[in-house]
Amino acid sequence: MRTGRPSDRHYAGDVRLGYTVGYWKQGPPPGALKAIRTAERLGFESVWTAEAYGSDAFTPLAWWGSHTKRIQLGTAVAQLSARTPTAAAMAALTLDHLSGGRAILGLGVSGPQVVEGWYGQPFPKPLARTREYIAIIRDVLARENPVTAAGPHYPLPLTGDHTTGLGKPLKATVHPLRKNLPIYLAAEGPKNIALAAEIADGWLPFLFSPRANPEYAGYLAEGFAERGPALRSATDFEVAVQLAVIPHPDVETAADLVRPTIALYVGGMGAKGTNFHRNVLDRLGYEEACDRIQELYLAGRKDEAIKAVPTKLVEEVSLIGPPEKIRRELDAWESSVVTTLLVQGPAGALRVIRDTIDGSLTRARLGSRMLASALARTQRRAR
């Protein structure tokens, strides 16, 4: 798909590999630093952190990133409503300086339950807010003039009722290490995907299916047609997708590891009538299955909701099963708009994942059997 790639990066066929830490639970994910350092040693290109309404996305990157030398440090995602555009720019340019130019600012609007329930900010007009937000960040990083913005969502300086009238346009005191620090946008709906292609440097999809690639390519093309000349070329646009890659001799057992996540996003994320994650799966033709999952989840019957996730759905948005099956199915991902696969797992699983993607299949088969045995022991102890 892409040409002119530096020779020292690790590529899986036509896509790169990245590592995502995911959400924290009661505390920092056990073994996260070991996994990140392992990913870097194995040639993974990037590591990504998330935030919802617990841990933030930037602090872990600074902490864990200080123990690495090469791997890029991305937020997937930093929520728009968690900080003002100028605060997001400050965090990104600070991390970029401290890491020697390795930061990637991944942004997303989140959903109304979090935006209004946790941050106390209005959710409406997410596309307009995103456009303003990224424009201000670009101005901060360019550092050509004091930053001003007409609004209406993020006016700078703030004037009018309930202000002192003393605000004035300011320019960042710190000179950004990179004026073109990459900005990625998390997007699931057609208009938001097109917006990512128009104003951002990359797209962070979720629940991506290669079967829908023609539609996704079309949305991106709409955005590229409106892309300004000051941004990176559309040929350098990145698409980094988070997905489960689970090498395991048994497909159903591997699918069981993914079902809880899908059930959570379909049934437990967002309100019943406003769930952007579920909308993605509806467009793939799983509306009836999603109705059942959501019904069970909202009724408190989470175990039944998890069991209601079809294996076919899991296989469509994940790479699971024997390594040779994953290798075959990888062709569809490599032929899509995707440029980077963001995988998750403990340190011990990362080499098996890498071998499954583009290494030795013999070694991958052996590794998958070892991981399966370890999983079985863990499940027996949990009973």
N, C-alpha and C positions, 0 to 999 in steps of 0.2 A: 504493500500500500504506500510506503513512504521510502524516500531515497535520501542519500547523504547522511546516514546516521553515523555517529561516532563509533569507532570500532571497539572502544573499551566498555561499551554498555552491553548488558545481557539481554538478548532478545529471544523470545519464544516464537520461532518461525517469523511471522509478520507482526507479532505483538510483543510488548514488554511485560515484565512482571513487577508488581508492586505489592506491598504488604499493608494491610489495614488492621489497626489495633481494635477498632470497634468501640462500643460504649463501655464505660465503667459500670460496675454493679455496686456492691457495697464499698468498694475501694479500687485501687489500681489493679488492672488485670495481672494475675500472677504470671511471672515469667515473661512479661512484655519486653523488658530490656534485652533479655537473652534472645528472644525471637527476633527483635529488630537487628541486633548485631549479627545474628545468624543470617538474616535476610541480606544484609549488606555484604557479608562474606560470600554468599552464594551468587551475588551479582544482581539482586533485585534493585530496581532503579529508584524506588520511592517508598516512603512510609507515610501513613495517613492516620490522623486522629479525628474523633467525632465529639460533638457536644449535643446535649438535649436540655436537661434541667438538673444536672449534677456537676460533673467535671467540665472544665472548659477545654477548648481545642488547642490553645496556644501553649499553655504552661507545660503540658507533657512533651510537646515537640521540642521545646527548649531544653528540658531536662534530659530526655532520652537522646535528643540530637547531639548534646554535648559529649556523648559517648560514641559518636560515629564520626566518620571523616568524609564520606562520599555521597551517601544516600540522600536523595531529596526529601524535604520535609513539608508535607501538605496537610491542610485542614479539609476534612470531608465529613461534615462541613462546619464552617463558622456561620452561626445564624445571624442574619441581618439585624434582627431585633435585639440581639444581645449587646450590641454596642453601636455607637454612631459610625457613620462612614469614616470620619477622621480618626476615631479610635481604632477601627479595624485597620486603617492604613498605618497608623503608628505601630500596632502590634506586628503587622507583616514586615514593615521595613526594619524594625528592631530585630526580629528573628532572622531576617535576611542578612543583616550585618553580622550578627553573632555566629551564624552558620557558614559565613563565607559565600553567600549567594545561592543557598539551596532551598529557599522558601517558595512554596506554591500556596497562594491564597484561594482556597476553595470556599465558595459562599453558597448559601441557600436560604430560602424564606422560611422554612419550617412550615408549621400548620397553625390554624387559628387557635386550637386548644393551648398550644405552648406559647404562641405569640401574645395572645390576650390573657391567658391564664397565668403564665409565669413571668413574662416580661412586662405585662400591663401596657402593651402597645396595640394599636389597631391593625388588623390584618388586611382589610380590603385594599384593592389595587396593587397586588404583589408585583406585577410586571412593571408598572410605573415606578414603584419604589425601588425595584432592582436596578432599573435603568439609571435613576438618579444616584443611587448608592455607588454604583461602579464608576460613574462619571466623576464623582467627587474623589474617589480613591485614585483614579487616574491623574486628576489634577494635583493631588497631594504628592504623588510619586514623581510627577513631571517637575515639580518645584520651579515653575517658570514665573508664576505670579501668586500673590496672595489668593487664597481659595475663596471663591464666592459661588453661591448657588441660588437660583431663583426659587427653588422648591417646586411644588408645594409641600413635599414630604420632608425634605431635609434642607430648609432654607439656611443659608450662611451669608452674612451674620444674621442671627435671629433678631427680628424687630417686631414692633407692634405691642398689643396689650400684654400685660404681665411680664414685660422686659424692662430693663433699665435704659435701653437705648444706647448703651455704651459699647456694645460689641463691635468689633472691627475685623475686616478681613486679615487673615494671618497666613504666613508661609511656614512650613515645617522648619524647625531649627536644625534638625538633623538632615544631612544630605543623603537621600536614599542610595544604597549601593547599586541598585538597578532601577532605572526609571521604568523599564518594561518588565518588572516583576510579574510573573504569570498569574493571571486570575482565571479560575475555573468556576463554572456555574452549575450547581445541581439543578436538574430540571426533569420533569416527568411528562408534562403536557405539551402538545404540539407548539403552542405559542411561546412557551418558555424555552423549549429546545431551540426554536428559531432565534429567540433573543440571545441565547448563549452563543450561537454562531455569529450573530451580528456584533456583540460588544465584548465577548470574553475570549480567552485564549484556549479554553478547553471546556468540555462538557463532562459532568459527573452523572451518568445515568444510574438508575436503580431498577432491579427486576427486568433487566434488558433481555430480550429474546432475539437471536439472530433471524428468526422467522419474520420479525417486524422490521428488518433492516431497510427494505425499500421505503417504508414510511419514514423511518428516522432519517435516512439519507435525504429524503425530500424536505423534511422540516429544516435540516441543516442547510440545504441549498437555498431555501428561502432567506435564511439569515445571512448567509455568505453574500447574497446579492445586494444586501444593504450594508455590508461591512465597510468601515471607513479605511482609507489608505494608511492612516497612522498606525493601525494595528498590525500584528504579525500576519503574514500571508495565510490564507485559508488552507494552503497545503501543509502548514505547520500546526494546524489546529489539532488538539489532543482530545481523545475520548477515553477516559479512564473509568472502567466499570467494576464495581464491587460485586463479586459473585463467589459462591461456594465452590471450591474445587476439592472433592473428597475421593481420593483413590481408595477403593474398598472392593474386595472380591464379590460382595453381594450388593446389588443395586438398592434393594429395599432397605437394608440396614443403613446404607449411605443416605438414602432419602429421609430416613427417620431423623437424621441429624440436622436436616434442613427444614423439615416441616414446622418445628416450633417457631422459627424466625418468620416464615411466610404467614403462619397463623396470627402471629403478633401484629405484623404490618397490615394484614387484611382485617383482622377483627379488633385489635386493640389500639391501633393508631388512628387518630382523627375521630371525628363524629360520624355517626351512622350514614349521614347523607353527604359528608364532606371528607373523603378519604382519597388523597391523591395517589397513594400507593395502590390501593385497590383498583382505582380507575385504570392503571396501567394493565392490570391483569384482566379487567373487563374487556379492554380493547383487544386482548389476545384471545377472547372467546371463553373466558372462565367465569362469566357472570353468575351462572347458576351455582357453581362450586363456591364462589366467593360469598354468595348469599347465605349458604349453609354455614360456612366457616364463621362469618360475622355473627350470624344468629346464635350459634353455640358459644362463641367467645363472649359476646355481650350478656349472655345468660349465665356466665360464670362457669360454663362447662368447657374449660380450656383443653383438657385432655381429649375430649371428643372433637373439639375444633381442630386440634393438631392432627388427629387421625383422619379428619375429613379432607386434608390437603392431598390432592391427587398426585401420584408419582409422576404422571405425565407432566404436570405443571412444574414439579421440582426439576425434572430433567430439562425442561425448556429454558429455565433461568439459571441453571447450575451445570456444573460438569461433575458427574458422580458415577461411581461404579469402577469396574476393572480398568487399569491403566490403558489397555489397548482400546477400550470403548471410548474413554475420554479423548485419547489421541485422535480417533476417527471423528468424533464430534467437534473437536477443536477447529477443524477445517472451516466450519460455518462461522465461527467467531473470527478467525483470521481473514475471512473474506468480507467481513462486515466493516462498519465505520470504526470499530473499536481499535484503539492503539495500545492500551494497557489493561491487563487483568490485575485487579486488586484482590488478593487472596488473604485468607485469615487462617490461623491455626497456631499450635504450639511450635516451638523451635524444632522439635524432632520431626514434625510433619513437613517442614518446608523443603527439605532436600527431596523427599518423596514426591511432593507436588512439582518441584522443578524437573525432576527426572521424568515424571509423567507427561509434562508439557513438551519438553524437547530434549530430554536426556536419554539414558539407557532404559528401555522398556523392561529388560530383564531385572535391572536394579529396582525399577519402580514396582514391578510385581512383588518382589521380595519385600520391599518396604511397605507396600500396601497390606501384605499379610501380617507383617509385624505390627502395623498400626491397628489392624483389625483385632489381633490378639490382645493388645493393650486396652483397646476399647472394651472388649468383652470382659476383661478382668475388672476394669473400673465399674462396669454395669453390675457385675456380680457383687462387688463390695457394697454398692449403693442399695442393693435389695434388702 
